[in-house]
Structures are given as C-alpha cells and as structure tokens.
Amino acid sequence: MAFWTNRRSLLAKAGGLAAAASLGACANAKVVGFDKARRSLDIANQGEPLSLDPHKASGTWENNIIGNMLIGLTTENAKSEPVPGMAERWETSEDGLIWTFYLRRAQWSDGEACDAHDFEFAFKRILDPANLAEYAAILYPIKNAQAVNSGELAPSEVGVRAIDDLTLEIQLEHPAPYFPQILKHYTAYPAPKHLVERHGDDWVQPENIAVNGPYKLVKWWSNYIVHLERNPSFYDAPNVVLEHLYFYPSNDVNAAARKVMSGEAGWSTRFPSNQVEELRRALPGFVRVAPYLTCNYFSFNTTRPPFNDVRVRRALTMAYDNAWVAANIYRTGEQPAYSFVPPGIADYTPDARYPWADWPLERRRAEALRLLQDAGYGPSRPLSFEFSHRNTSDNPRVAVVVQNHWRAIAPWVTVELRGVETQVHYANLRAKNFDVGDGGWIADYNDAKTYLFLLETRTGPQNYSGYSNPEYDRMMHESDFEPDAARRAQIMSQAEQLMLNDAPICMSVFINSTNLVHPDLTGYEDNLEDIHRARWFGIRNA
C-alpha cells in the first residue's frame, strides 16, 4: 500500500515541548482528544482522504477511516490477523480454486440487507476498468479479474457469484493460500448496490452513505475533519465501546505530536522519529514503536533515458549509503534495506540481496564511477536528472543526503531536488512523470507477493519504475501455481534476486511504525501491518 509521512523535524526539546503542551491545553481547555465520559477519540491521521470509497482509495490515511466503516468477508483482529468478518465460515475446494463463503445475516446502516449480492456487485465494480481503481491488481488472483480489468472481458465474467443471499462463491486463477489476507483489504469490501445504483460515486457522501461496519459517517469537512459515530446496526455493535471518532488530516508530524501533547488528540498515527527520546520524556506511556511491514525506496523511471540503462541504475544504487541514513536520519531502530521484501513476511526467507550489499562504501563508489563511465558519462557528457520526493516527515532530509551521495560519485553528476505534495507525487509516479522518485510501500497482506507483484509488467501504474522483464514475470507466474509453500517462496526469492540485479529501484530503509497512543486507550496492539480498528478499543479507568 502506498503511504506518506509528514514534514519538518520537531525542533523543540523536552522543555519546549512541555511548554507547548501546557499552552495548548490552556488555549483549548474544552478540547479533549480522548474524552472518556463521551467515549470519543480524536486522531491525528497523516493526510486528507481523496475518497472514502474503498474502490477509489489508495492510502493508509484513507484505510484508517474506511476500515472502521466497512467490513469485508474477513476482517482484522487487534493484531491485524485475518478473522471471520461478514463471512462466518468458508470452504475451499481440494485444488484451492473455489472458495465458498457463508455469510452472517447483517444489514447496512440504512436498514437494507447486506448480503452476498452486494459483494458480487462490489467485486465486479472495482474490476470494471471504467471505475479506474488503482488497487484493482490486488484482486488479480480471482478468475478473469485481470482480463476484466484490462477490458478484455466484460465485468460479468469475473469469477464471483452470489449463490443465494448468504452464500458467495469465488473462483481463483490459481491457488492463493493468502486469500483471507486479501479479503480483509479495503479493495474487497462490499458496496451497497442499491445506493451505488442510485447515487453513483456520490454514494459515499454523508447524506447518502450506508455502511456495514462498526462506525458510520456523520460529517466530512474537507481538509478539516471526518467524524464517525458508532453504528447501532453493526452485527457486533454491543461490544463496540467508543461512540465517536474524529480524524484530523495531519500532514505535519510535529503538529500532530503537539496535538497529542496539548490533549487535543488521543492518538497520532505518526510522530517525528528523530525526536523519539524527547517525546518519551514529554509523553510517558504514549510512544509506540514496532516492527512494520513497510519500506522506503526510490524508483528509477526505466521507460526513458538515462534510466533505461541498467549500468546507470546500478551505479546510483551502489553509491547510496542507506546504512548512514538508517542510523542518522531515523532514530527508532530503522534498518538499511538491501532487499525489497521486508523481514517478518510470512512463509518467506529473505535470501535475495543486492550483490554489493557487503562491499565497503569506497569500493561501491569506485564501481559506480566505472559503470557510469562505461555507460558513456563523464566531463564532456554529464549525468543530470531530477530526484522527486515527498515533502513530508523525514523525506526532505533523506533527499538532501541522496543528492550528496550521488554527487559524490563525480563532479559531473548533477541531481536537482524537487519536493512535491504527497498525493501529487504519487500521481506523478503512477503516470511515469519523473526521473527518480522516492516512495514507500506498506504490505497490503502478509505475503511476499504484496511486494513482488509491484514489479510485474502487468501491474501497470503501481509499477512506478515501469520495470518489465519477461523472466521475472515468468517466475512470478510460476510461483502463483506452485502448491508447495517452500518451493513457492524459493521461486519468488529467485525472482526478487533477478529484479535486484536489474536495479529498477534503489532500496533505502525498512521503516518501523511510530504512533503516539493515550495509555488509557486499551485494545491497541502493535502489529506488523500497523492496522488498528477502533472496534477493539476500550477505556481504562473510565
């Protein structure tokens, strides 16, 4: 899942932070970010959603909201593990290609039945190319999904059908033991057929929307607030403790931290990692740092010169000292990344690795110079390009380091920095409107496929680099049909190694999750996906 973080470093030290908190509390005496009496929680939530439609969303900040309003066939427990959602149980055919889901009786918040027909409608809607769903490729394991999404077949040909109101059958192209992981992703959420047919894309507006999850949408003031309140029609409503959720777009991690310190928010989904010790002193019990299935990396636009030359890509990848960045830019235990798939992915041994990963930096820089000269660059033909980056969190600071590391190869290497607002930046990546661009990817499900599919030719816009290698595609296709888990992992590891050798991306660091959470908010559990649904939250000392 593509993600953004936030801008500027928190300059105030512990004393200044405490003063800011005190002043904020005085100025906002009536604002309570975690109001136990009212059972409400204010959340500093990274960014402004472009859409609350699960078929048009693309960011973690949107998922944080949508995942509290809608429930898929499976859903997350507090540890973000897949558990029964709308489907109470399911069966899989012996060959792993037919999945039959038996749904619970449930209703939308407007009182209409939420059933298998809504799921069939939703899967066909998101895969319809007319819907322009960026994340449709996640559902390609479903039979005919790719062909429908590419316009080769009609949406009616998608391998999903409602056998009756409470029974849904899904046919797959190939066995996918990780399918329950995919089904808890927002791309697999249902849509209320009766409302989409009536209102079109406006079905998600507060005056039109109906949901099947624990919270319903009350208000959405663009660039200010999204207000959700408990949905009494939710099938597990009696066990939902919090009554109100308020999401505030918080592009600036420093401002988000101040919001928590002043008592105006009870949870911030990010904080400035280089200020972790100051925050621990200023906010005892709030700081949560945990392993996270995510990475930062830079995409080379392989669809045009100079990055259609593997020698140029390898040279820049070698010359970047990501170990220095991990140790000096981040302060919450981030690790330099020499592979694409992060550690901790289920059923996968991270054997793939940049061949030069253990070389001393001096040797790497010397080899980078040789590669660029071999590619024809030098004083009479300088290498010049633009590095685009997100104007959020630590990304501008990383960009300056990257620029210096690449310039250090030779005086005739010129790198121009271009800071861009995050949503625009990702749109440019998808449109291939860049030379080199930073980015990040959060696992959409706990399987190596969630990373490696990004470099398949068929993935399209989310293959930011435009990388296309028939052998890589062949191996990934082979892994899809390999029933033995160990052999499947081995094939994917070989594909990952091939890709790393081709260097369409330059790996940076494996990121940890960083949250500020009120210590009296119970039910929040650190997990590898950093997904925390409010239905599991409770209140200590209420």
C-alpha positions, 0 to 999 in steps of 0.5 A: 500500500502506498503511504506518506509521512509528514514534514519538518523535524520537531525542533523543540526539546523536552522543555519546549515541548512541555511548554507547548503542551501546557499552552495548548491545553490552556488555549483549548481547555474544552478540547479533549482528544480522548474524552472518556465520559463521551467515549470519543477519540480524536486522531491525528491521521497523516493526510486528507482522504481523496475518497472514502470509497474503498474502490477509489482509495489508495492510502493508509490515511484513507484505510484508517477511516474506511476500515472502521466503516466497512467490513469485508468477508474477513476482517482484522483482529487487534493484531491485524490477523485475518478473522471471520468478518461478514463471512462466518465460515468458508470452504475451499475446494481440494485444488484451492480454486473455489472458495465458498463463503457463508455469510452472517445475516447483517444489514447496512446502516440504512436498514437494507440487507447486506448480503452476498449480492452486494459483494458480487456487485462490489467485486465486479465494480472495482474490476470494471476498468471504467471505475479506474481503481488503482488497487484493482491488481490486488484482486488479480488472483480471482478468475478473469479479474485481470482480463476484466480489468484490462477490458478484455472481458466484460465485468460479468465474467469475473469469477464471483457469484452470489449463490443465494443471499448468504452464500458467495462463491469465488473462483481463483486463477490459481491457488492463493493460500493468502486469500483471507489476507486479501479479503480483509483489504479495503479493495474487497469490501462490499458496496451497497448496490442499491445506493451505488445504483442510485447515487453513483460515486456520490454514494459515499457522501454523508447524506447518502452513505450506508455502511456495514461496519462498526462506525458510520459517517456523520460529517466530512469537512474537507481538509478539516475533519471526518467524524464517525459515530458508532453504528447501532446496526453493526452485527457486533455493535454491543461490544463496540465501546467508543461512540465517536471518532474524529480524524484530523488530516495531519500532514505535519508530524510535529503538529500532530505530536503537539496535538497529542501533547496539548490533549487535543488528540488521543492518538497520532498515527505518526510522530517525528522519529528523530525526536523519539527520546524527547517525546518519551520524556514529554509523553510517558506511556504514549510512544509506540514503536514496532516492527512494520511491514513497510519500506522506503525506496526510490524508483528509477523511471526505466521507460526513458533515458538515462534510466533505461540503462541498467549500468546507470541504475546500478551505479546510483544504487551502489553509491547510496549509503542507506546504512548512514541514513538508517542510523542518522536520519531515523532514530527508532531502530530503522534498518538499511534495506538491501532487499525489497521484501521486508523481514517478518513476511510470512512463509518467506526467507529473505535470501535475495540481496543486492550483490554489493550489499557487503562491499565497503562504501569506497569500493561501491563508489569506485564501481559506480564511477566505472559503470557510469563511465562505461555507460558513456558519462563523464566531463564532456557528457554529464549525468543530470536528472531530477530526484522527486520526493515527498515533502513530508516527515523525514523525506526532505532530509533523506533527499538532501543526503541522496543528492550528496551521495550521488554527487559524490560519485563525480563532479559531473553528476548533477541531481536537482531536488524537487519536493512535491505534495504527497498525493501529487507525487504519487500521481506523478509516479503512477503516470511515469512523470519523473526521473527518480522518485522516492516512495514507500510501500506498506504490505497490503497482506502478509505475503511476499507477493504484496511486494513482488507483484509491484514489479510485474509488467502487468501491474501497470501504474503501481509499477512506478519504475515501469520495470518489465522483464519477461523472466521475472514475470515468468517466475512470478507466474510460476510461483502463483501455481506452485502448491508447495509453500517452500518451493513457492517462496524459493521461486519468488526469492529467485525472482526478487534476486533477478529484479535486484540485479536489474536495479529498477529501484534503489532500496533505502530503509525498512521503516518501523511504525511510530504512533503516539497512543493515550495509555488509557486507550486499551485494545491497541496492539502493535502489529506488523501491518500497523492496522488498528480498528477502533472496534477493539478499543476500550477505556481504562479507568473510565 
